[in-house]
Amino acid sequence: MKNKTSFMPQQLLRNDRSDTKSVSFHQVNNINVTGVSDPQEAAGLSGDAVGRNNQILVRNLESKVS
């Protein structure tokens, strides 16, 4: 269940577009993997997931950054 304070792409679109305040954004990825038999595969899958998240983030913020 999502809380009302989460920042979903739909909520970003609803924000006032005339707002000229400066905004900074910092992404932090903390990945903890335990109990795997193949660390190379776990690293590859983790890297793929982070890459997808970065692509989604860039896509959703492209129109927000001038």
N, CA, C and O atoms as a Tripos MOL2 file, in Angstrom:
@<TRIPOS>MOLECULE
protein
  264   263    66     0     0
PROTEIN
NO_CHARGES

@<TRIPOS>ATOM
      1 N           0.8310   -1.1770    0.0000 N.3       1 MET1
      2 CA          0.0000    0.0000    0.0000 C.3       1 MET1
      3 C           0.8800    1.2460    0.0000 C.2       1 MET1
      4 O           1.7840    1.3680    0.8260 O.2       1 MET1
      5 N           0.6220    2.1600   -0.9120 N.am      2 LYS2
      6 CA          1.4170    3.3750   -1.0190 C.3       2 LYS2
      7 C           0.8480    4.4540   -0.1170 C.2       2 LYS2
      8 O          -0.3670    4.6260   -0.0150 O.2       2 LYS2
      9 N           1.7460    5.1770    0.5330 N.am      3 ASN3
     10 CA          1.2620    6.2700    1.3720 C.3       3 ASN3
     11 C           1.0610    7.5300    0.5320 C.2       3 ASN3
     12 O           1.4980    7.5930   -0.6170 O.2       3 ASN3
     13 N           0.4120    8.5100    1.0980 N.am      4 LYS4
     14 CA          0.0620    9.7160    0.3560 C.3       4 LYS4
     15 C           1.2480   10.6330    0.1110 C.2       4 LYS4
     16 O           1.1390   11.5740   -0.6760 O.2       4 LYS4
     17 N           2.3730   10.3870    0.7590 N.am      5 THR5
     18 CA          3.5270   11.2590    0.5810 C.3       5 THR5
     19 C           4.5430   10.6970   -0.4030 C.2       5 THR5
     20 O           5.6050   11.2940   -0.5820 O.2       5 THR5
     21 N           4.2580    9.5780   -1.0410 N.am      6 SER6
     22 CA          5.2010    9.0190   -2.0000 C.3       6 SER6
     23 C           5.2230    9.8840   -3.2600 C.2       6 SER6
     24 O           4.2200   10.5080   -3.6040 O.2       6 SER6
     25 N           6.3620    9.9190   -3.9420 N.am      7 PHE7
     26 CA          6.5130   10.7240   -5.1410 C.3       7 PHE7
     27 C           6.4390    9.8190   -6.3610 C.2       7 PHE7
     28 O           7.4520    9.2890   -6.8160 O.2       7 PHE7
     29 N           5.2550    9.6510   -6.8770 N.am      8 MET8
     30 CA          5.0290    8.8460   -8.0650 C.3       8 MET8
     31 C           5.0940    9.7650   -9.2850 C.2       8 MET8
     32 O           4.8640   10.9670   -9.1480 O.2       8 MET8
     33 N           5.4010    9.2360  -10.4730 N.am      9 PRO9
     34 CA          5.4540   10.0800  -11.6720 C.3       9 PRO9
     35 C           4.1770   10.8890  -11.8980 C.2       9 PRO9
     36 O           4.2410   12.0280  -12.3620 O.2       9 PRO9
     37 N           3.0180   10.3120  -11.5730 N.am     10 GLN10
     38 CA          1.7660   11.0360  -11.7560 C.3      10 GLN10
     39 C           1.7210   12.2660  -10.8590 C.2      10 GLN10
     40 O           1.2010   13.3080  -11.2580 O.2      10 GLN10
     41 N           2.2640   12.1510   -9.6500 N.am     11 GLN11
     42 CA          2.2700   13.2840   -8.7320 C.3      11 GLN11
     43 C           3.2420   14.3570   -9.2040 C.2      11 GLN11
     44 O           2.9880   15.5470   -9.0210 O.2      11 GLN11
     45 N           4.3510   13.9460   -9.8080 N.am     12 LEU12
     46 CA          5.2920   14.9240  -10.3410 C.3      12 LEU12
     47 C           4.6470   15.7400  -11.4520 C.2      12 LEU12
     48 O           4.8830   16.9430  -11.5560 O.2      12 LEU12
     49 N           3.8320   15.0930  -12.2830 N.am     13 LEU13
     50 CA          3.1590   15.8000  -13.3690 C.3      13 LEU13
     51 C           2.1520   16.8020  -12.8470 C.2      13 LEU13
     52 O           1.9190   17.8310  -13.4820 O.2      13 LEU13
     53 N           1.5500   16.5240  -11.7030 N.am     14 ARG14
     54 CA          0.5410   17.4160  -11.1400 C.3      14 ARG14
     55 C           1.1420   18.6320  -10.4570 C.2      14 ARG14
     56 O           0.4270   19.5900  -10.1650 O.2      14 ARG14
     57 N           2.4370   18.6100  -10.2000 N.am     15 ASN15
     58 CA          3.0630   19.7510   -9.5330 C.3      15 ASN15
     59 C           2.9370   20.9960  -10.3930 C.2      15 ASN15
     60 O           2.8170   20.9140  -11.6150 O.2      15 ASN15
     61 N           2.9650   22.1310   -9.7510 N.am     16 ASP16
     62 CA          2.8480   23.4060  -10.4540 C.3      16 ASP16
     63 C           4.0430   23.5950  -11.3840 C.2      16 ASP16
     64 O           5.1830   23.6670  -10.9260 O.2      16 ASP16
     65 N           3.7870   23.6740  -12.6740 N.am     17 ARG17
     66 CA          4.8690   23.7980  -13.6470 C.3      17 ARG17
     67 C           5.4380   25.2080  -13.7020 C.2      17 ARG17
     68 O           6.5150   25.4130  -14.2610 O.2      17 ARG17
     69 N           4.7440   26.1730  -13.1370 N.am     18 SER18
     70 CA          5.2550   27.5450  -13.1400 C.3      18 SER18
     71 C           6.1840   27.8080  -11.9570 C.2      18 SER18
     72 O           6.7190   28.9090  -11.8270 O.2      18 SER18
     73 N           6.3770   26.8330  -11.1130 N.am     19 ASP19
     74 CA          7.2500   26.9810   -9.9510 C.3      19 ASP19
     75 C           8.7000   27.0480  -10.4260 C.2      19 ASP19
     76 O           9.1590   26.1450  -11.1260 O.2      19 ASP19
     77 N           9.4190   28.0910  -10.0590 N.am     20 THR20
     78 CA         10.7970   28.2760  -10.5230 C.3      20 THR20
     79 C          11.8230   27.9920   -9.4310 C.2      20 THR20
     80 O          12.9800   28.3930   -9.5620 O.2      20 THR20
     81 N          11.4380   27.3260   -8.3840 N.am     21 LYS21
     82 CA         12.3690   27.0050   -7.3060 C.3      21 LYS21
     83 C          13.4210   26.0160   -7.7960 C.2      21 LYS21
     84 O          13.1500   25.1680   -8.6460 O.2      21 LYS21
     85 N          14.6060   26.1400   -7.2520 N.am     22 SER22
     86 CA         15.6810   25.2210   -7.5840 C.3      22 SER22
     87 C          15.4790   23.9090   -6.8260 C.2      22 SER22
     88 O          15.1230   23.9040   -5.6480 O.2      22 SER22
     89 N          15.7100   22.8170   -7.5150 N.am     23 VAL23
     90 CA         15.5390   21.5010   -6.9150 C.3      23 VAL23
     91 C          16.7870   20.6770   -7.1980 C.2      23 VAL23
     92 O          17.3260   20.7130   -8.3040 O.2      23 VAL23
     93 N          17.2360   19.9450   -6.2050 N.am     24 SER24
     94 CA         18.3350   19.0130   -6.4270 C.3      24 SER24
     95 C          17.8240   17.6000   -6.1780 C.2      24 SER24
     96 O          16.8830   17.3880   -5.4130 O.2      24 SER24
     97 N          18.4520   16.6550   -6.8290 N.am     25 PHE25
     98 CA         18.0140   15.2700   -6.7540 C.3      25 PHE25
     99 C          19.2410   14.3940   -6.5780 C.2      25 PHE25
    100 O          20.2230   14.5410   -7.3060 O.2      25 PHE25
    101 N          19.1900   13.4830   -5.6120 N.am     26 HIS26
    102 CA         20.2880   12.5580   -5.3540 C.3      26 HIS26
    103 C          19.7150   11.1530   -5.2350 C.2      26 HIS26
    104 O          18.7960   10.9070   -4.4550 O.2      26 HIS26
    105 N          20.2660   10.2460   -6.0110 N.am     27 GLN27
    106 CA         19.8080    8.8640   -5.9670 C.3      27 GLN27
    107 C          20.8310    8.0240   -5.2110 C.2      27 GLN27
    108 O          22.0350    8.1460   -5.4340 O.2      27 GLN27
    109 N          20.3440    7.1760   -4.3210 N.am     28 VAL28
    110 CA         21.2040    6.2680   -3.5640 C.3      28 VAL28
    111 C          20.6640    4.8550   -3.7450 C.2      28 VAL28
    112 O          19.4800    4.6030   -3.5210 O.2      28 VAL28
    113 N          21.5260    3.9420   -4.1490 N.am     29 ASN29
    114 CA         21.1400    2.5420   -4.3140 C.3      29 ASN29
    115 C          21.9050    1.7070   -3.2940 C.2      29 ASN29
    116 O          23.1300    1.6030   -3.3620 O.2      29 ASN29
    117 N          21.1900    1.1210   -2.3590 N.am     30 ASN30
    118 CA         21.7830    0.2070   -1.3810 C.3      30 ASN30
    119 C          21.3020   -1.1960   -1.7060 C.2      30 ASN30
    120 O          20.1090   -1.4870   -1.6280 O.2      30 ASN30
    121 N          22.2370   -2.0620   -2.0690 N.am     31 ILE31
    122 CA         21.8840   -3.4270   -2.4530 C.3      31 ILE31
    123 C          22.6200   -4.3910   -1.5300 C.2      31 ILE31
    124 O          23.8480   -4.3730   -1.4460 O.2      31 ILE31
    125 N          21.8640   -5.2250   -0.8450 N.am     32 ASN32
    126 CA         22.4280   -6.2540    0.0300 C.3      32 ASN32
    127 C          21.9750   -7.6120   -0.4820 C.2      32 ASN32
    128 O          20.7790   -7.8970   -0.5390 O.2      32 ASN32
    129 N          22.9340   -8.4430   -0.8530 N.am     33 VAL33
    130 CA         22.6270   -9.7670   -1.3830 C.3      33 VAL33
    131 C          23.2660  -10.7980   -0.4680 C.2      33 VAL33
    132 O          24.4610  -10.7290   -0.1840 O.2      33 VAL33
    133 N          22.4640  -11.7590   -0.0040 N.am     34 THR34
    134 CA         22.9920  -12.8210    0.8510 C.3      34 THR34
    135 C          22.4540  -14.1650    0.3740 C.2      34 THR34
    136 O          21.3760  -14.2440   -0.2160 O.2      34 THR34
    137 N          23.2020  -15.1960    0.6340 N.am     35 GLY35
    138 CA         22.7510  -16.5570    0.3680 C.3      35 GLY35
    139 C          22.6140  -16.9240   -1.0930 C.2      35 GLY35
    140 O          21.6980  -17.6640   -1.4530 O.2      35 GLY35
    141 N          23.4960  -16.4320   -1.9440 N.am     36 VAL36
    142 CA         23.4270  -16.7890   -3.3610 C.3      36 VAL36
    143 C          24.5200  -17.7990   -3.6890 C.2      36 VAL36
    144 O          25.5810  -17.8160   -3.0640 O.2      36 VAL36
    145 N          24.2420  -18.6300   -4.6730 N.am     37 SER37
    146 CA         25.2390  -19.6200   -5.0710 C.3      37 SER37
    147 C          26.1620  -19.0830   -6.1630 C.2      37 SER37
    148 O          27.2790  -19.5740   -6.3250 O.2      37 SER37
    149 N          25.7050  -18.0830   -6.9120 N.am     38 ASP38
    150 CA         26.5090  -17.5150   -7.9970 C.3      38 ASP38
    151 C          26.5790  -15.9940   -7.8440 C.2      38 ASP38
    152 O          25.6720  -15.2900   -8.2870 O.2      38 ASP38
    153 N          27.6450  -15.4810   -7.2220 N.am     39 PRO39
    154 CA         27.7430  -14.0380   -7.0080 C.3      39 PRO39
    155 C          27.8030  -13.2330   -8.3080 C.2      39 PRO39
    156 O          27.3360  -12.0950   -8.3450 O.2      39 PRO39
    157 N          28.3640  -13.8000   -9.3630 N.am     40 GLN40
    158 CA         28.4250  -13.0990  -10.6510 C.3      40 GLN40
    159 C          27.0220  -12.8580  -11.2090 C.2      40 GLN40
    160 O          26.7230  -11.7770  -11.7160 O.2      40 GLN40
    161 N          26.1730  -13.8680  -11.1110 N.am     41 GLU41
    162 CA         24.7950  -13.7250  -11.5890 C.3      41 GLU41
    163 C          24.0330  -12.7040  -10.7440 C.2      41 GLU41
    164 O          23.2880  -11.8830  -11.2810 O.2      41 GLU41
    165 N          24.2180  -12.7550   -9.4290 N.am     42 ALA42
    166 CA         23.5510  -11.7970   -8.5400 C.3      42 ALA42
    167 C          23.9920  -10.3730   -8.8610 C.2      42 ALA42
    168 O          23.1680   -9.4590   -8.8850 O.2      42 ALA42
    169 N          25.2850  -10.1800   -9.1060 N.am     43 ALA43
    170 CA         25.7940   -8.8550   -9.4520 C.3      43 ALA43
    171 C          25.2180   -8.3790  -10.7780 C.2      43 ALA43
    172 O          24.8500   -7.2120  -10.9140 O.2      43 ALA43
    173 N          25.1390   -9.2690  -11.7490 N.am     44 GLY44
    174 CA         24.5700   -8.9050  -13.0490 C.3      44 GLY44
    175 C          23.1100   -8.5150  -12.9600 C.2      44 GLY44
    176 O          22.6900   -7.5230  -13.5550 O.2      44 GLY44
    177 N          22.3330   -9.2940  -12.2170 N.am     45 LEU45
    178 CA         20.9080   -8.9890  -12.0610 C.3      45 LEU45
    179 C          20.7020   -7.6890  -11.2920 C.2      45 LEU45
    180 O          19.8030   -6.9100  -11.6090 O.2      45 LEU45
    181 N          21.5320   -7.4580  -10.2840 N.am     46 SER46
    182 CA         21.4370   -6.2060   -9.5210 C.3      46 SER46
    183 C          21.7770   -5.0160  -10.4080 C.2      46 SER46
    184 O          21.0930   -3.9930  -10.3670 O.2      46 SER46
    185 N          22.8200   -5.1450  -11.2000 N.am     47 GLY47
    186 CA         23.2100   -4.0710  -12.1180 C.3      47 GLY47
    187 C          22.1280   -3.7770  -13.1380 C.2      47 GLY47
    188 O          21.8680   -2.6160  -13.4540 O.2      47 GLY47
    189 N          21.4920   -4.8230  -13.6570 N.am     48 ASP48
    190 CA         20.3970   -4.6390  -14.6160 C.3      48 ASP48
    191 C          19.2370   -3.8860  -13.9800 C.2      48 ASP48
    192 O          18.6500   -3.0000  -14.6030 O.2      48 ASP48
    193 N          18.9060   -4.2360  -12.7410 N.am     49 ALA49
    194 CA         17.7920   -3.5750  -12.0460 C.3      49 ALA49
    195 C          18.0960   -2.0990  -11.8030 C.2      49 ALA49
    196 O          17.2230   -1.2490  -11.9800 O.2      49 ALA49
    197 N          19.3280   -1.7900  -11.3970 N.am     50 VAL50
    198 CA         19.7110   -0.3910  -11.1760 C.3      50 VAL50
    199 C          19.6770    0.3710  -12.5010 C.2      50 VAL50
    200 O          19.2290    1.5160  -12.5450 O.2      50 VAL50
    201 N          20.1420   -0.2500  -13.5620 N.am     51 GLY51
    202 CA         20.1130    0.3870  -14.8800 C.3      51 GLY51
    203 C          18.6990    0.7150  -15.3290 C.2      51 GLY51
    204 O          18.4450    1.8050  -15.8410 O.2      51 GLY51
    205 N          17.7720   -0.2300  -15.1370 N.am     52 ARG52
    206 CA         16.3650    0.0220  -15.4970 C.3      52 ARG52
    207 C          15.7910    1.1650  -14.6810 C.2      52 ARG52
    208 O          15.0920    2.0260  -15.2160 O.2      52 ARG52
    209 N          16.0820    1.1770  -13.3820 N.am     53 ASN53
    210 CA         15.5820    2.2600  -12.5280 C.3      53 ASN53
    211 C          16.1280    3.6100  -12.9730 C.2      53 ASN53
    212 O          15.3970    4.6000  -12.9710 O.2      53 ASN53
    213 N          17.4000    3.6650  -13.3550 N.am     54 ASN54
    214 CA         17.9820    4.9140  -13.8450 C.3      54 ASN54
    215 C          17.3090    5.3660  -15.1350 C.2      54 ASN54
    216 O          17.0340    6.5540  -15.3030 O.2      54 ASN54
    217 N          17.0400    4.4380  -16.0480 N.am     55 GLN55
    218 CA         16.3710    4.7860  -17.3000 C.3      55 GLN55
    219 C          14.9830    5.3550  -17.0460 C.2      55 GLN55
    220 O          14.5910    6.3440  -17.6660 O.2      55 GLN55
    221 N          14.2400    4.7360  -16.1380 N.am     56 ILE56
    222 CA         12.8950    5.2140  -15.8040 C.3      56 ILE56
    223 C          12.9790    6.5990  -15.1730 C.2      56 ILE56
    224 O          12.1870    7.4850  -15.4960 O.2      56 ILE56
    225 N          13.9330    6.7800  -14.2800 N.am     57 LEU57
    226 CA         14.1030    8.0650  -13.6110 C.3      57 LEU57
    227 C          14.4260    9.1690  -14.6160 C.2      57 LEU57
    228 O          13.8250   10.2430  -14.5690 O.2      57 LEU57
    229 N          15.3570    8.9170  -15.5110 N.am     58 VAL58
    230 CA         15.7270    9.9080  -16.5210 C.3      58 VAL58
    231 C          14.5430   10.2070  -17.4270 C.2      58 VAL58
    232 O          14.2720   11.3690  -17.7300 O.2      58 VAL58
    233 N          13.8430    9.1840  -17.8560 N.am     59 ARG59
    234 CA         12.6780    9.3860  -18.7230 C.3      59 ARG59
    235 C          11.6320   10.2630  -18.0460 C.2      59 ARG59
    236 O          11.0800   11.1660  -18.6750 O.2      59 ARG59
    237 N          11.3560   10.0070  -16.7790 N.am     60 ASN60
    238 CA         10.3140   10.7520  -16.0740 C.3      60 ASN60
    239 C          10.7300   12.1790  -15.7250 C.2      60 ASN60
    240 O           9.8750   13.0470  -15.5560 O.2      60 ASN60
    241 N          12.0280   12.4260  -15.6180 N.am     61 LEU61
    242 CA         12.4840   13.7600  -15.2370 C.3      61 LEU61
    243 C          12.9390   14.6130  -16.4190 C.2      61 LEU61
    244 O          13.2030   15.8030  -16.2450 O.2      61 LEU61
    245 N          13.0380   14.0330  -17.6160 N.am     62 GLU62
    246 CA         13.5200   14.7830  -18.7770 C.3      62 GLU62
    247 C          12.7300   16.0600  -19.0180 C.2      62 GLU62
    248 O          13.3130   17.1100  -19.2860 O.2      62 GLU62
    249 N          11.4280   15.9790  -18.9280 N.am     63 SER63
    250 CA         10.6000   17.1530  -19.2000 C.3      63 SER63
    251 C          10.5810   18.1290  -18.0270 C.2      63 SER63
    252 O          10.0850   19.2470  -18.1690 O.2      63 SER63
    253 N          11.1080   17.7300  -16.8790 N.am     64 LYS64
    254 CA         11.1020   18.5880  -15.6940 C.3      64 LYS64
    255 C          12.3570   19.4460  -15.5870 C.2      64 LYS64
    256 O          12.3750   20.4320  -14.8490 O.2      64 LYS64
    257 N          13.4070   19.0760  -16.3190 N.am     65 VAL65
    258 CA         14.6900   19.7630  -16.2270 C.3      65 VAL65
    259 C          14.8890   20.5970  -17.4800 C.2      65 VAL65
    260 O          14.7010   20.1100  -18.5950 O.2      65 VAL65
    261 N          15.2660   21.8430  -17.2950 N.am     66 SER66
    262 CA         15.4910   22.6960  -18.4690 C.3      66 SER66
    263 C          16.9580   22.8180  -18.7700 C.2      66 SER66
    264 O          17.3380   23.4980  -19.7230 O.2      66 SER66
@<TRIPOS>BOND
     1     1     2 1
     2     2     3 1
     3     3     4 2
     4     3     5 am
     5     5     6 1
     6     6     7 1
     7     7     8 2
     8     7     9 am
     9     9    10 1
    10    10    11 1
    11    11    12 2
    12    11    13 am
    13    13    14 1
    14    14    15 1
    15    15    16 2
    16    15    17 am
    17    17    18 1
    18    18    19 1
    19    19    20 2
    20    19    21 am
    21    21    22 1
    22    22    23 1
    23    23    24 2
    24    23    25 am
    25    25    26 1
    26    26    27 1
    27    27    28 2
    28    27    29 am
    29    29    30 1
    30    30    31 1
    31    31    32 2
    32    31    33 am
    33    33    34 1
    34    34    35 1
    35    35    36 2
    36    35    37 am
    37    37    38 1
    38    38    39 1
    39    39    40 2
    40    39    41 am
    41    41    42 1
    42    42    43 1
    43    43    44 2
    44    43    45 am
    45    45    46 1
    46    46    47 1
    47    47    48 2
    48    47    49 am
    49    49    50 1
    50    50    51 1
    51    51    52 2
    52    51    53 am
    53    53    54 1
    54    54    55 1
    55    55    56 2
    56    55    57 am
    57    57    58 1
    58    58    59 1
    59    59    60 2
    60    59    61 am
    61    61    62 1
    62    62    63 1
    63    63    64 2
    64    63    65 am
    65    65    66 1
    66    66    67 1
    67    67    68 2
    68    67    69 am
    69    69    70 1
    70    70    71 1
    71    71    72 2
    72    71    73 am
    73    73    74 1
    74    74    75 1
    75    75    76 2
    76    75    77 am
    77    77    78 1
    78    78    79 1
    79    79    80 2
    80    79    81 am
    81    81    82 1
    82    82    83 1
    83    83    84 2
    84    83    85 am
    85    85    86 1
    86    86    87 1
    87    87    88 2
    88    87    89 am
    89    89    90 1
    90    90    91 1
    91    91    92 2
    92    91    93 am
    93    93    94 1
    94    94    95 1
    95    95    96 2
    96    95    97 am
    97    97    98 1
    98    98    99 1
    99    99   100 2
   100    99   101 am
   101   101   102 1
   102   102   103 1
   103   103   104 2
   104   103   105 am
   105   105   106 1
   106   106   107 1
   107   107   108 2
   108   107   109 am
   109   109   110 1
   110   110   111 1
   111   111   112 2
   112   111   113 am
   113   113   114 1
   114   114   115 1
   115   115   116 2
   116   115   117 am
   117   117   118 1
   118   118   119 1
   119   119   120 2
   120   119   121 am
   121   121   122 1
   122   122   123 1
   123   123   124 2
   124   123   125 am
   125   125   126 1
   126   126   127 1
   127   127   128 2
   128   127   129 am
   129   129   130 1
   130   130   131 1
   131   131   132 2
   132   131   133 am
   133   133   134 1
   134   134   135 1
   135   135   136 2
   136   135   137 am
   137   137   138 1
   138   138   139 1
   139   139   140 2
   140   139   141 am
   141   141   142 1
   142   142   143 1
   143   143   144 2
   144   143   145 am
   145   145   146 1
   146   146   147 1
   147   147   148 2
   148   147   149 am
   149   149   150 1
   150   150   151 1
   151   151   152 2
   152   151   153 am
   153   153   154 1
   154   154   155 1
   155   155   156 2
   156   155   157 am
   157   157   158 1
   158   158   159 1
   159   159   160 2
   160   159   161 am
   161   161   162 1
   162   162   163 1
   163   163   164 2
   164   163   165 am
   165   165   166 1
   166   166   167 1
   167   167   168 2
   168   167   169 am
   169   169   170 1
   170   170   171 1
   171   171   172 2
   172   171   173 am
   173   173   174 1
   174   174   175 1
   175   175   176 2
   176   175   177 am
   177   177   178 1
   178   178   179 1
   179   179   180 2
   180   179   181 am
   181   181   182 1
   182   182   183 1
   183   183   184 2
   184   183   185 am
   185   185   186 1
   186   186   187 1
   187   187   188 2
   188   187   189 am
   189   189   190 1
   190   190   191 1
   191   191   192 2
   192   191   193 am
   193   193   194 1
   194   194   195 1
   195   195   196 2
   196   195   197 am
   197   197   198 1
   198   198   199 1
   199   199   200 2
   200   199   201 am
   201   201   202 1
   202   202   203 1
   203   203   204 2
   204   203   205 am
   205   205   206 1
   206   206   207 1
   207   207   208 2
   208   207   209 am
   209   209   210 1
   210   210   211 1
   211   211   212 2
   212   211   213 am
   213   213   214 1
   214   214   215 1
   215   215   216 2
   216   215   217 am
   217   217   218 1
   218   218   219 1
   219   219   220 2
   220   219   221 am
   221   221   222 1
   222   222   223 1
   223   223   224 2
   224   223   225 am
   225   225   226 1
   226   226   227 1
   227   227   228 2
   228   227   229 am
   229   229   230 1
   230   230   231 1
   231   231   232 2
   232   231   233 am
   233   233   234 1
   234   234   235 1
   235   235   236 2
   236   235   237 am
   237   237   238 1
   238   238   239 1
   239   239   240 2
   240   239   241 am
   241   241   242 1
   242   242   243 1
   243   243   244 2
   244   243   245 am
   245   245   246 1
   246   246   247 1
   247   247   248 2
   248   247   249 am
   249   249   250 1
   250   250   251 1
   251   251   252 2
   252   251   253 am
   253   253   254 1
   254   254   255 1
   255   255   256 2
   256   255   257 am
   257   257   258 1
   258   258   259 1
   259   259   260 2
   260   259   261 am
   261   261   262 1
   262   262   263 1
   263   263   264 2
@<TRIPOS>SUBSTRUCTURE
     1 MET1         2 RESIDUE 1 A MET
     2 LYS2         6 RESIDUE 1 A LYS
     3 ASN3        10 RESIDUE 1 A ASN
     4 LYS4        14 RESIDUE 1 A LYS
     5 THR5        18 RESIDUE 1 A THR
     6 SER6        22 RESIDUE 1 A SER
     7 PHE7        26 RESIDUE 1 A PHE
     8 MET8        30 RESIDUE 1 A MET
     9 PRO9        34 RESIDUE 1 A PRO
    10 GLN10       38 RESIDUE 1 A GLN
    11 GLN11       42 RESIDUE 1 A GLN
    12 LEU12       46 RESIDUE 1 A LEU
    13 LEU13       50 RESIDUE 1 A LEU
    14 ARG14       54 RESIDUE 1 A ARG
    15 ASN15       58 RESIDUE 1 A ASN
    16 ASP16       62 RESIDUE 1 A ASP
    17 ARG17       66 RESIDUE 1 A ARG
    18 SER18       70 RESIDUE 1 A SER
    19 ASP19       74 RESIDUE 1 A ASP
    20 THR20       78 RESIDUE 1 A THR
    21 LYS21       82 RESIDUE 1 A LYS
    22 SER22       86 RESIDUE 1 A SER
    23 VAL23       90 RESIDUE 1 A VAL
    24 SER24       94 RESIDUE 1 A SER
    25 PHE25       98 RESIDUE 1 A PHE
    26 HIS26      102 RESIDUE 1 A HIS
    27 GLN27      106 RESIDUE 1 A GLN
    28 VAL28      110 RESIDUE 1 A VAL
    29 ASN29      114 RESIDUE 1 A ASN
    30 ASN30      118 RESIDUE 1 A ASN
    31 ILE31      122 RESIDUE 1 A ILE
    32 ASN32      126 RESIDUE 1 A ASN
    33 VAL33      130 RESIDUE 1 A VAL
    34 THR34      134 RESIDUE 1 A THR
    35 GLY35      138 RESIDUE 1 A GLY
    36 VAL36      142 RESIDUE 1 A VAL
    37 SER37      146 RESIDUE 1 A SER
    38 ASP38      150 RESIDUE 1 A ASP
    39 PRO39      154 RESIDUE 1 A PRO
    40 GLN40      158 RESIDUE 1 A GLN
    41 GLU41      162 RESIDUE 1 A GLU
    42 ALA42      166 RESIDUE 1 A ALA
    43 ALA43      170 RESIDUE 1 A ALA
    44 GLY44      174 RESIDUE 1 A GLY
    45 LEU45      178 RESIDUE 1 A LEU
    46 SER46      182 RESIDUE 1 A SER
    47 GLY47      186 RESIDUE 1 A GLY
    48 ASP48      190 RESIDUE 1 A ASP
    49 ALA49      194 RESIDUE 1 A ALA
    50 VAL50      198 RESIDUE 1 A VAL
    51 GLY51      202 RESIDUE 1 A GLY
    52 ARG52      206 RESIDUE 1 A ARG
    53 ASN53      210 RESIDUE 1 A ASN
    54 ASN54      214 RESIDUE 1 A ASN
    55 GLN55      218 RESIDUE 1 A GLN
    56 ILE56      222 RESIDUE 1 A ILE
    57 LEU57      226 RESIDUE 1 A LEU
    58 VAL58      230 RESIDUE 1 A VAL
    59 ARG59      234 RESIDUE 1 A ARG
    60 ASN60      238 RESIDUE 1 A ASN
    61 LEU61      242 RESIDUE 1 A LEU
    62 GLU62      246 RESIDUE 1 A GLU
    63 SER63      250 RESIDUE 1 A SER
    64 LYS64      254 RESIDUE 1 A LYS
    65 VAL65      258 RESIDUE 1 A VAL
    66 SER66      262 RESIDUE 1 A SER
